[in-house]
Amino acid sequence: MKMTVNRIAAIAAASVSLCIVAAAPSMADPQEKWCSGVKIAAFPGGPQGGVFANNVYNGFRQAEADLGPEVTYYFSDWDPNKMLQQIQQAVATKVDGIATYGFAGEPATGPIVDQAFAQGTIFTTLNTALPDSQKKYSAQGFGYVGAPNYAAGFALASEAAKRANLQAGDSVFVWGLKGQGGDRGQRTVGVIEAFEKAGAKVIYQEIDSATNADPNAGTATFVGVMGANPGIKIVVTDHGGLTSNVGVYAKAASLTPGQVYFAGFDMSPNTAQAVKEGFQNLVIDQQPFLQGYIPILNICLTKKFGFSGLDINTAGAFVDSTNVDAVAPLAAVEIR
C-alpha cells in the first residue's frame, strides 16, 4: 500500500516527538551536589557562635552540605565597617557569589556590588536589604531573603501595643539601631513610628557597639533606663542578641514576670526560656536559618541555570506563650 506524502510526514513528526519525550527525563534527572565547583563567600553577621548569627551559619552549612558549593565564612561581630572590609576582601578573591547583609547601606556598598557583578561575582543579600542594588541587578541574581524591615518593626510594635492595651500617654522603651541607617535602621524606625501612632511616649536608647557585640554589656544601661522611668509599660529590644538576654535584664532590674511587656526579634534557646518564664511576651520570628540556606541556593541557581534573584519574606509569624513549645526544640538546636 502506498502512503501519501502527508502521512509519511505525519509519522516522521510523531517519531521525532516521541524521541524528544523519551529523551527529556534524562536531561532533568536529579543530581546530588549539583552546585559543586561553585565558590561562595557567606556572612553569618555576628560573632562565631553568637545568637542569630549561628542560626544563619547553620542554614549556610546545611545548604553547603546539600548542594555542594565551596563556602568561605566571614564573621563580622555585627560591625558594619568590619563587614564592609570583609566584603571587599571577598570580592578581591573573585568568588562566584557573595551572600551578605546590607548593613553598610547603599552609598558604601553599592560601588562594591557594581564591582562584583562587573567581574562575574553574583551578589545577594539577607536580613538587611540593598533595594537600589537589588533593583539594578535582580535579573543577574541579586535577591533578598529576610523581613521587610520597616514593616516588621511596625508590625511588632503594633501587635505589642494591642496585646498590652497601650494607651495614649503611656511610656515605652525602644532599644534599637536607628543610628545605623539604611534598611537596618528602618526596622527601629518602624517600631518607633508605630508607638508614636498609638500616642505613646517613646524613650529611645541606641544600642552601643559594646552591647551590639555582647548583650551582657548592656545590662547596666537597661537597669538605668528602667530605674529612671518606672512607668514604662512596653520594652522592645530590636536585636536578636538583646532579646535573648531579656531574662537577664529583667532580673537585674528586679522586674517580675508580666510587670513589663517585652517584645523583640528572633528566637533563641534563652528567648524560648524567657517566654516560658513569663518575662518575654512576644517575639517576631525571622527564621534566620532560611536567611542562610536560601541565599546559597539563590547563588547556585543563578550560577548554574541563570535564574534571577529570589525575594523571600521570612518573618511571617509571632511566637508567644501559646506556641513556644512547638518552636523551643528547634531553637535549642539553633534552627529556629
Secondary structure, DSSP 8 states (H G I E B T S, - for coil): ----HHHHHHHHHHHHHHHHHHHHHHHT---TTTTTT-EEEE---SSTT-TTHHHHHHHHHHHHHHH--EEEE---TT-HHHHHHHHHHHHHTT-SEEEE--TTHHHHHHHHHHHHHHTT-EEEEESS--HHHHHHHGGGT--EEE--HHHHHHHHHHHHHHHTT--TT-EEEEEE-GGG-HHHHHHHHHHHHHHHHTT-EEEEEE--HHHHH-GGGGHHHHHHHHHH-TTEEEEEE-SHHHHHTHHHHHHHTT--TTSSEEEEE---HHHHHHHHHTSEEEEEE--HHHHHHHHHHHHHHHHHH-----EEE---EEE-TTTHHHHHHHHHTT--
